[in-house]
Amino acid sequence: MSDPIKVDFSDKGKGNGRSSTKEVYIPPEKAGLKIVLSIILTIIGGAIAYYFMLPPMNFGAIDFYMFWAVVVAIFIGSNFILSKAFIRPEYVPYVKKVSIVPVIMVVILGLVLLVGYLSSSVFFRAASYSQLLSFSDNAELDSSVTKIDSTVDFKNVAMIDKAAAEKLADKVLGDLATIGLESQFELATEFSTQINYNGAPCRVYPLRYGNVFKWLNNTKDGFPGYVIVNMNTQETRFVLLNEEGSQSYIKYSPTEHFQKNLQRVVRFAYPTAIIGNISFEADDNGTPYWICEVIEKKVGLIGGDDVKAIVMVNAVTGDKQYYSIDDVKAGEAVDSENNKVSLSWIDQVYNADLLVQQYNYYGTYLNGFWNSIFGQSGVKKTTQGSSYIAMNDDVYIYTGVTSVTADESIVGFILINQRTKEAMFFTASGATELAAQNSAQGALSDKGWTATFPLLINLDGQATYFMSMKDASNVVKGYAMVNVNNYNIVATDDADGNPNLVKCIENYAKILKENNIKPFINVDTSVAPETVVDNNTSIEDNQSQTNTVTGAIAEIRSQIENGATCYYIKVAGADKFVKVSANDVPEAIFFAAGDQITVTYEDADVAENWIEADDITAAEPESAA
């Protein structure tokens, strides 16, 4: 029996000589049942879409709007198919009619999104974006967490970069052959994290299955462990979790599927949370965890991402804990069972991309939106690339800052704690990291080695870029140091393919002296990483005594050395001249014979014909001795 066709032959709608055509709605047979079936199919389709899309039920998330658009599309499509409108065009008006309410819902959501977009636009909210990150401006270089004083301690310095660490981690996967799991897993490099592990800068790598068949073979147990690379000593090992007969495996991961998929585990537990970056970490006992950012929108409805909390998931057991950002910054909290837990071991709460984005908002829009386009007064941005520094059981992201019109010079650099978001800006002028890399590579152009992203360290007040030099296989072959203020001052080690940190430091100190730049003095090789230093090379441990001499100037001479004026001063009764550069002691230009001065130097400063003074100051006549 065919569906009845209802046609209106009345003259309604006609008037003033005009006729109007009213769209005819022809409902299909059992239209009510088909509506119910469409709703059922929409619920099923929506559940499947939710399972795979995992949208947060939050108006601040774009995925939320996309999900409801998909649900409405499923409802309309179901009606279209069940009504056979694709083969009976006369039913199309009916499908349009029953779709009015869902379409209105999508339109309303679209309007909400439009208003949210406008309320979050940087055009209207430039000031709000510039306030997402606050920091200690114009901090002193001597307070930098990168400071390396008289004794050069490189234990907290990453000697290799991410690419070299990945190369080492990939090699150690061969250790799985001892437990019969060779070739089953790969590194999940997109989830690797640089952490401060038991006081050392390390990078940890979770695993993924090699392919779908390897997933079928191993998913019952999970991943047997993870890889950890010491970025300082380059020691690399596979952490086997099921040692000594334990049944510990990493069962929950972003690279897993279905119910063991980490994003799905977190979404079902926290349906409204906007989940940001996910990082892999290990506590000081080696227990693996996933740290998931919970994002809040601080500018309008959908703009100004910031972290308001974390979801910490035990990768082995799947246990979840939700901690506010205040608890994370404090370093301790109370869990769901009222037990006090330490959170200070967590290193990455704010991912590097988010922090760089927030600083660029600050540097770009501090003086308003229009200034960022036209006048550009005070507009700054980060340089390309970033690195990490381990300090005080935390990890800091480091990157240079340049003006928008500069190409190879910086105006300073920033350090931001990835757990607390404590940020510091250090005023410094000099070369960008890229320019320093080019200088280091140019000094070893015959080798064809490439420089890692520079790490800025403070060597007794000398801002210095430190880099490892790698070959085409990402194997470290040597080290280089470049002075920030003058990137033509470049020092390398012996460049013989055997990395020698001590030799690099020696050569750098020598070049600084040749350029009349006061270098650092004492270098303790015992704190340099043993696995990357040639132990046959040593530097005398000059733990020298500081001396002071006060007296009248008996004689003073001067000469130009490498563009700087150097003064040779003999104090009455002394047998050697005191040498000082006007760059280090500007007041030396005012000294004359007979002036009373105080000279400060160390035993190591005594050369054959003169003394390299650390400091010279005018003295009161009565203090002369």
Buried (B, 14 or more C-beta within 10 A) or exposed (E): EEBEEEEEEEEEEEEEEEEEEEEEBBBBEEBEEBBEBBEEBBEEBBEEBBEEBBBBBBBBBBBBBBBBBBBBBBBBBBBBBBBEBEEEEEBBBBBBEBBEEBEEBBEEBEEBBEEBBEBBBBEBBBBBBBBBBEBEEEBEBEEBBBBBEBBBBBEBBBBBBBEBBBBBBBEBBEBBEEEEBEEBBBBBBEBBBBBBBBEBBBBBBBBBBBEEEBBEBBBEEBBBBBBBBBBBBBBBBBBBBBEEEEEBBBBBBBBBEEEBBBBBBBBEEBEEBBBBBBBBBBBEEBBBBBBBBBBBBBBBBBBBBBBBBBBBBBBBEBEBBBBEBEBBBEBEBEEEEEEEEEBBBBBBBBBBEBBBBBBBBBBBBBBBBEBBEEEBEBBBBBBEBBBBBBBEBBBBBBBBBBBEEBEBBBBBBBBBBBBBBBBBBBBBEBBBBBBBBBBBBEBBEEBEBBBBBBBBBBBBEBBBBBBBBBBEEBBBBBBBBBBBEBBEBBBBBBBEEBBBBBBBBBBBBEBBEEBBBBBBBBBBBEBBBEEBBBEEBEBEEBEBEEBEBBBBBBEBEBEEEEEBBBBBBBBEEBEBBBBBBBBBBEEBEEBEEEBBBBBBBBEBBEEEEBBBBBEBEEBEEEEBE
